[in-house]
């Protein structure tokens, strides 16, 4: 790729990134307005599959927007040291052991990679570290200079 072509791609990517950010902000504002309106029209809510409710509004071009108010979901875990656990445990009484499962989880220490490299050979360290990692997608960021107003 030539330098000229590369510069053109970078410029286009930065301009597109700016436009997407602007549009994403506007979409966020519009969604917020729709949620606010839906909250004020509870009488128009209908039951949704799986619990909760939904509100539907039609646009002037026959498109529709749905605002879903999902039913509460169960917590994926309840910390045994939390106030919620203490209250829940008390309320469950002798059924606690039947209705709650203890789960053991491990988290790598802050300097995990360095510690592994200290204690294992290079190939073993790499294999161990790989087992504790998740893949990350490449990320592109831009440093943009806004043009000064004329």
N, C-alpha and C positions, 0 to 999 in steps of 0.2 A: 504494500500500500504506500502510496506517495505521501510526503509530508502535507501537501495541499489537501489530499483526500482525507487524511487523518484529522487535520484542523477542521475541515468541513463537518466530519462526523461528530467531533467533540462539540462544535458550535451547535449543531442540530440537536444533539443529545441534551445539552444544557438548556436550550430553548424549550424543548419538549418537557424536560423535567420541571422547569418553572411553570409551564402551562398545566401540567398534571397536578402540581402542588396547589395552584390557584383553583383548579376545578375540584380537587378533593376537598379543599376548604369550603367551597360553595356547596358541595354535596352534603357535607357535614352540617352546615347551617340549615339546608332544606330539610334534611332528615330530622333535625332537632325541632323545626317548626311543625313537621308532621306528627311527631311524638306528642308535642305540646297540644296540638289540636285534638289528637286521638284521646288524650287524657281528659279533655274537656267534653268528650262525647261518649261517655261510658254507656249511655243508653243504646248506642249504635253498635256496641261490641257484640261479637258472636262467639260462641264456644269454638275453640280450636281443637284439632285432634291431639290427643295426648295431654289434655288439660290446658289451662290458660285461655286467653281470649285473643281475638284479632279484630282490627278495625280496618275497613277498606274505604278508600276514596278514589274517585275517578277523575282523571285529568280531562282537559278540554279537547284532547285528541283521542279519547276513548282508552287511553292507557290507564292502568290502575296502580295504586300504591297500597301495600298492606303493612300495617304496623302490628307486629305480633307482641303479645304480652305473655311470654311463656310461664307455665306453672313453675313454682320453685323446684329445683332439683336437689337431691340429697348431696351433701358434701362428700367429696371423694375420700377424705380422711378427716378425723377429728383428733387433734393433738391431745394426748393424755394429760398434758400439763395445763390445758386451757380451762377457763371458767365454763365454757360450753360442755366440755366433757364431764366436769364435776356435776353440773346440773343434770345432764342427760343420764349419767351413771346413777345418780340418786333416784331419778324418776323411773328408770328401768328396774331398779332393785335387783332381785334374783334373776331376772330375765336378761340382764346385761351380757352375761357370757354367751347366751344363746343368740342375741341380736346384734352384737358388736364383735368384729374379728380384730384381734391385734395384728398389726402388720409391721414387719421389720424392714427398714430401708437403710441404705448406705449412701453416703455422699463423699466424694473424694475430698481430701484436705486441700487447703488453699494452694500449697506448693507441691501438689501431687506429682506432677511430671518431674520436677527436680528430685524429689525423694525417690521416685522409682529409678531414675538414672543413677543415683548414688548406690542403690542396693542391688541392681541387676546388670547383667551384661547388656551391651548395646542391642543385640537382636531381641533378647528377652524383654528389655525395657520397652522397645518399640511395640512389641506384641501386646504387652500388658497395657500400655497407654492407649493403644488402639481399642482395646476392649472397653475402656472407660470413656471413650469419646463418641460423639454423634457427628455426623457429616454436617458441614456448613456450606451453604451455597455461596458462590462468589458475590460480592457486593460492589457496586459502583457508586461513588459519591462524586459530587461536583463542587468546585469552588467557583462561585459565580460572581461576576462583577456587574452590578446594575449600571446601566449607562446613565451618566449624569443628565439631569433634565436641562434642556437647552433654553 
